[in-house]
Amino acid sequence: IDGVWFYPKDPNNPEHQKAAETARMSTFGLIAHVLSTGQYPEEFLEAVARNNKKEKIRLDRVKQFTEDEQELIKDSFDFIVFNYYSSVKVRPMTDEEFEAEPNRKKRDRGYFMDVHSTTQTEVFEGFLNCLKWINEKMNNPKIFIGENGFPEEDGIDESEKK
């Protein structure tokens, strides 16, 4: 599972907190939740349904798993391999941003990422937050760290900071 920790841009704003959880459930949580429950996360389904309504789409774009498929998928893993590199701050997408966004996947998510908004400390804390979140959502699975690191800007060697 590739993970990024999503912080609410304004931690005191409930809408920003909801955007952060939706971001988690629409990315690495999508895989984690399906593997641990056999179902798609509610946050993901609600975001797609909301956008279907906004765009007047009548087609069901997310095929639900049958009961047999749910039983087959649920807890069908021995361990999780986790890759982590960064954290970002998110906030809800405004109606104007939604209308201007050409990418349906980004519109479905319904949040705006401020990619260059986190500090090194937040990136490192985000790594721990991801592990805690996975433990909580997936009932304490065995986790192997496959990849981790800290992103650098092109042309800047920050190895001393790492």
C-alpha positions in Angstrom: 0.0 0.0 0.0 1.4 3.4 -0.9 0.5 6.0 1.7 0.6 9.7 2.2 -0.7 11.2 5.4 -3.3 13.9 4.9 -3.5 16.7 7.4 -6.5 19.0 7.5 -5.3 22.4 6.3 -7.2 24.0 9.1 -7.1 21.4 12.0 -9.9 23.2 13.8 -12.3 23.2 10.9 -14.6 20.0 10.8 -14.9 20.3 7.0 -11.1 20.2 6.6 -10.9 17.2 9.0 -13.6 15.4 6.9 -11.6 16.2 3.7 -8.5 14.7 5.3 -10.3 11.5 6.2 -11.9 11.3 2.8 -8.5 11.7 1.3 -7.1 8.8 3.3 -10.1 6.6 2.5 -9.9 7.6 -1.2 -6.2 6.6 -1.5 -4.5 4.0 0.7 -7.6 3.5 2.7 -9.5 2.3 -0.3 -7.2 -0.8 -0.5 -6.9 -1.2 3.3 -10.7 -0.9 3.9 -11.6 -3.3 1.1 -9.1 -5.9 2.3 -10.2 -5.7 5.9 -14.0 -5.5 5.4 -14.7 -6.7 1.9 -16.5 -3.3 1.2 -15.6 0.1 -0.2 -15.3 2.9 2.4 -18.4 5.0 3.0 -16.4 8.2 2.5 -15.4 7.0 -1.0 -18.9 5.9 -1.9 -20.4 9.2 -0.6 -17.9 11.3 -2.6 -18.7 9.4 -5.8 -22.4 9.6 -5.2 -22.2 13.3 -4.4 -20.4 14.0 -7.7 -22.7 11.8 -9.7 -25.5 14.0 -8.5 -23.6 17.2 -9.2 -22.8 16.0 -12.7 -26.2 14.4 -13.3 -24.6 11.0 -13.9 -27.1 8.2 -13.5 -24.7 5.4 -14.1 -23.5 3.4 -11.1 -19.7 3.9 -11.3 -18.7 1.8 -8.4 -19.7 -1.9 -8.6 -20.4 -3.3 -5.2 -19.0 -6.6 -4.2 -21.5 -9.5 -3.8 -21.7 -11.3 -0.4 -19.6 -14.1 -1.7 -17.0 -11.7 -3.0 -17.0 -9.8 0.3 -16.3 -13.1 2.2 -13.6 -14.0 -0.2 -11.8 -10.6 0.1 -12.3 -9.9 3.8 -9.1 -10.4 5.8 -7.6 -12.2 2.8 -4.0 -11.0 3.6 -1.2 -12.2 5.8 0.6 -8.9 6.0 0.7 -5.4 4.6 3.7 -3.9 2.8 3.6 -0.1 3.3 5.4 2.6 1.2 5.5 6.1 2.6 7.2 9.3 1.4 5.3 12.4 2.3 2.4 14.2 4.0 0.2 16.9 2.6 -2.5 19.3 3.8 -5.9 19.1 2.3 -9.1 21.1 2.4 -12.5 20.7 0.7 -12.7 21.6 -3.0 -14.7 24.7 -3.6 -17.6 24.6 -6.1 -15.5 26.8 -8.4 -12.5 24.4 -8.2 -14.8 21.4 -8.8 -16.2 23.0 -12.0 -12.7 24.0 -13.2 -11.2 20.5 -12.5 -11.1 18.5 -15.7 -9.9 15.3 -14.0 -13.0 13.2 -12.8 -10.9 11.2 -10.3 -9.9 14.5 -8.6 -13.5 15.7 -8.7 -14.6 12.4 -7.1 -12.3 12.9 -4.2 -13.6 16.4 -3.6 -10.5 17.7 -1.8 -7.7 20.0 -2.8 -4.1 19.1 -1.9 -1.6 21.7 -0.9 1.5 19.6 -1.8 4.2 21.9 -0.6 2.6 22.7 2.7 4.1 20.3 5.2 7.3 20.5 7.2 9.8 17.7 7.7 8.4 17.1 11.2 4.9 16.7 9.8 6.2 14.3 7.2 7.8 12.1 9.9 4.8 12.4 12.2 2.6 11.5 9.2 4.5 8.2 8.8 3.6 7.3 12.4 0.0 8.5 11.9 -0.3 6.2 8.8 0.9 3.2 10.7 -1.5 3.9 13.6 -4.4 4.5 11.2 -3.7 1.2 9.4 -3.5 -0.6 12.7 -6.8 0.8 13.8 -8.7 0.3 10.5 -7.2 -3.1 9.7 -7.3 -4.7 13.2 -3.5 -4.5 13.9 -2.1 -6.3 10.8 1.6 -7.3 10.4 3.2 -4.4 8.5 6.4 -4.4 6.6 7.9 -1.1 5.5 8.7 -1.5 1.8 9.9 2.0 1.0 10.1 5.3 2.9 12.0 8.5 2.6 11.6 12.3 2.4 10.9 14.1 -0.9 13.5 16.6 -2.2 13.2 19.4 -4.6 15.0 18.8 -7.9 18.6 19.9 -7.7 18.8 20.3 -4.0 20.7 17.6 -2.0 19.0 17.4 1.4 20.7 14.2 2.5 22.2 15.9 5.6 18.8 16.8 6.9 17.6 13.2 6.5 
